[in-house]
Amino acid sequence: MDAFNAIWSTTYEMDEACGTNYHQRFRDYVQYCQDNDLVVDGAMTDPKGDRSLSPSQQEDPDLYVHINEIRPDGIVVTGAKAHQTGSVNSHEHLIMPTCSMREEDADYAVSFAIPSDAEGVTIIYGRQSCDTRKMEEGADIDLGNSTFGGHETLFIMDHVFVPMERVFMCREYQFSNMLVERFAGYHRQSYGGCKVGVGDVLIGAAALAADYNGVPRASHIKDKLIEMVHLNETLYACGIACSAEGKKTKSGNYLIDMLLANVCKQNVTRYPYEITRLAEDIAGGLMVTMPSQADLQHEEVGPLVRKYLAGAKGTDTVNRMRILRLIENLTLGTAAVGYRTESLHGAGSPQAQRIMISRQCNMEAKKELARQIAHIDTSLDKPQGK
Ligand SMILES: Cc1cc2nc3c(=O)[nH]c(=O)nc-3n(C[C@H](O)[C@H](O)[C@H](O)COP(=O)(O)OP(=O)(O)OC[C@H]3O[C@@H](n4cnc5c(N)ncnc54)[C@H](O)[C@@H]3O)c2cc1C
């Protein structure tokens, strides 16, 4: 959604300014994906090497995706995209530049689509904490969540040929900023939905842990659960708000409100950490010290585990263990990749949103409001340093 919409409107405006034909190409590509019901990975993040240097200043040019060669029938590209969510279960990869480019970085201002199995592609699957638990025989309780999962990859392209009809930006460095900002804006909006869904599960798990611990009526537990809901719904409200305030672009699709989308994501970099802290508080220390499923099923040790891990009267010990493992999974285990660190860095690290908030917030208009209400006579002010 983020990549499709960002490229849709940017190619339209690029064609207007540069006389190119990217928008129609991209419409055809979207049609192809829809007709064939394809899953497409929105691939923006480059490995980036030395963060203080621009793409063209890097010692190794491949640390940012770049054009090796422009041929009449297509382009040849090299580089990689890091942290690609859902990459191995995607049919296609839709590549975009990772930051705004200057003229000297024009070879890095490139956007295109390739199938995941294009010649020259290598996909390296990322590690996650607790991932070897999945390989244990009969693994179920210890996984916390044996039904759903996610992954990230390092997606590498070594001299991959891209036919011209799949190229949507080729050296138009002036439009890299528009594409990056719009993609990031949509992506920051979507975090007001996806992280909130994970938050709902974690709040439910914390409430169940309180039930199994026998403290659901304790006033501080109820208050902590209310706080978790308040934080989670604030994120949801931001996601809805930036969508509702969206405006039509020249190309006809809709763009979220940039300021509110960045406020949404800035909150997402914080609130899941507080929600997690409260869930761990309610769960108790057993979520990280609990014996394994193998111990539970052991002939000699199993009965001891059941006896000493018993919770509230009338509740089942194994159910208690299951809910604690789910909390572990969401806060520290494999799902924490998506809930905590992805909340922080996904769609851009916190500072990236703060830069956008400072650009979008129109501070001068706010100052003018204050001046009018306070009856400020600006002719009396002597500007400093003059
Ligand atoms: C779980 C997960 C899933 C993701 N999924 C995807 C995906 O599907 N597709 C995709 O394209 N991307 C994806 N991302 C990537 C995400 O967008 C990046 O992690 C994010 O943009 C930050 O980049 P980075 O990880 O390289 O961190 P860095 O850029 O290295 O940031 C680390 C710190 O350095 C600071 N910093 C960086 N550069 C500078 C600078 N020049 N000056 C001053 N400070 C600087 C940052 O503000 C931050 O505090 C995913 C990330 C995660 C964690």
PDBQT file of the ligand as one rigid body, heavy atoms in Angstrom, charges set to zero:
ROOT
HETATM    1  C1  LIG A 401      11.735  -5.272  12.169  1.00  0.00    +0.000 C 
HETATM    2  C2  LIG A 401      12.018  -4.309  11.055  1.00  0.00    +0.000 A 
HETATM    3  C3  LIG A 401      11.348  -4.442   9.837  1.00  0.00    +0.000 A 
HETATM    4  C4  LIG A 401      11.626  -3.581   8.765  1.00  0.00    +0.000 A 
HETATM    5  N1  LIG A 401      10.995  -3.770   7.542  1.00  0.00    +0.000 NA
HETATM    6  C5  LIG A 401      11.372  -3.028   6.469  1.00  0.00    +0.000 A 
HETATM    7  C6  LIG A 401      10.820  -3.287   5.165  1.00  0.00    +0.000 A 
HETATM    8  O1  LIG A 401      10.000  -4.179   4.982  1.00  0.00    +0.000 OA
HETATM    9  N2  LIG A 401      11.239  -2.528   4.121  1.00  0.00    +0.000 N 
HETATM   10  C7  LIG A 401      12.168  -1.546   4.273  1.00  0.00    +0.000 A 
HETATM   11  O2  LIG A 401      12.518  -0.907   3.286  1.00  0.00    +0.000 OA
HETATM   12  N3  LIG A 401      12.719  -1.282   5.487  1.00  0.00    +0.000 NA
HETATM   13  C8  LIG A 401      12.333  -1.993   6.583  1.00  0.00    +0.000 A 
HETATM   14  N4  LIG A 401      12.875  -1.716   7.831  1.00  0.00    +0.000 N 
HETATM   15  C9  LIG A 401      13.966  -0.741   7.908  1.00  0.00    +0.000 C 
HETATM   16  C10 LIG A 401      13.698   0.561   8.664  1.00  0.00    +0.000 C 
HETATM   17  O3  LIG A 401      13.048   1.489   7.848  1.00  0.00    +0.000 OA
HETATM   18  C11 LIG A 401      15.082   1.051   9.155  1.00  0.00    +0.000 C 
HETATM   19  O4  LIG A 401      15.453   0.206  10.231  1.00  0.00    +0.000 OA
HETATM   20  C12 LIG A 401      15.081   2.513   9.576  1.00  0.00    +0.000 C 
HETATM   21  O5  LIG A 401      14.910   3.368   8.474  1.00  0.00    +0.000 OA
HETATM   22  C13 LIG A 401      16.396   2.877  10.289  1.00  0.00    +0.000 C 
HETATM   23  O6  LIG A 401      17.508   2.547   9.506  1.00  0.00    +0.000 OA
HETATM   24  P1  LIG A 401      18.678   1.654  10.137  1.00  0.00    +0.000 P 
HETATM   25  O7  LIG A 401      18.082   0.429  10.728  1.00  0.00    +0.000 OA
HETATM   26  O8  LIG A 401      19.696   1.499   9.079  1.00  0.00    +0.000 OA
HETATM   27  O9  LIG A 401      19.220   2.492  11.353  1.00  0.00    +0.000 OA
HETATM   28  P2  LIG A 401      20.292   3.651  11.308  1.00  0.00    +0.000 P 
HETATM   29  O10 LIG A 401      19.998   4.540  10.139  1.00  0.00    +0.000 OA
HETATM   30  O11 LIG A 401      21.643   3.080  11.412  1.00  0.00    +0.000 OA
HETATM   31  O12 LIG A 401      19.941   4.431  12.632  1.00  0.00    +0.000 OA
HETATM   32  C14 LIG A 401      20.548   4.159  13.896  1.00  0.00    +0.000 C 
HETATM   33  C15 LIG A 401      20.654   5.492  14.655  1.00  0.00    +0.000 C 
HETATM   34  O13 LIG A 401      21.551   6.363  13.950  1.00  0.00    +0.000 OA
HETATM   35  C16 LIG A 401      20.920   7.611  13.687  1.00  0.00    +0.000 C 
HETATM   36  N5  LIG A 401      21.399   8.098  12.384  1.00  0.00    +0.000 N 
HETATM   37  C17 LIG A 401      21.394   7.424  11.199  1.00  0.00    +0.000 A 
HETATM   38  N6  LIG A 401      21.913   8.183  10.215  1.00  0.00    +0.000 NA
HETATM   39  C18 LIG A 401      22.245   9.362  10.777  1.00  0.00    +0.000 A 
HETATM   40  C19 LIG A 401      22.835  10.570  10.279  1.00  0.00    +0.000 A 
HETATM   41  N7  LIG A 401      23.176  10.699   8.991  1.00  0.00    +0.000 N 
HETATM   42  N8  LIG A 401      23.026  11.584  11.159  1.00  0.00    +0.000 NA
HETATM   43  C20 LIG A 401      22.682  11.468  12.470  1.00  0.00    +0.000 A 
HETATM   44  N9  LIG A 401      22.132  10.335  12.995  1.00  0.00    +0.000 NA
HETATM   45  C21 LIG A 401      21.922   9.306  12.161  1.00  0.00    +0.000 A 
HETATM   46  C22 LIG A 401      19.415   7.305  13.666  1.00  0.00    +0.000 C 
HETATM   47  O14 LIG A 401      18.630   8.467  13.944  1.00  0.00    +0.000 OA
HETATM   48  C23 LIG A 401      19.328   6.252  14.774  1.00  0.00    +0.000 C 
HETATM   49  O15 LIG A 401      19.244   6.854  16.034  1.00  0.00    +0.000 OA
HETATM   50  C24 LIG A 401      12.576  -2.546   8.931  1.00  0.00    +0.000 A 
HETATM   51  C25 LIG A 401      13.220  -2.380  10.177  1.00  0.00    +0.000 A 
HETATM   52  C26 LIG A 401      12.956  -3.242  11.219  1.00  0.00    +0.000 A 
HETATM   53  C27 LIG A 401      13.692  -3.050  12.536  1.00  0.00    +0.000 C 
ENDROOT
TORSDOF 0
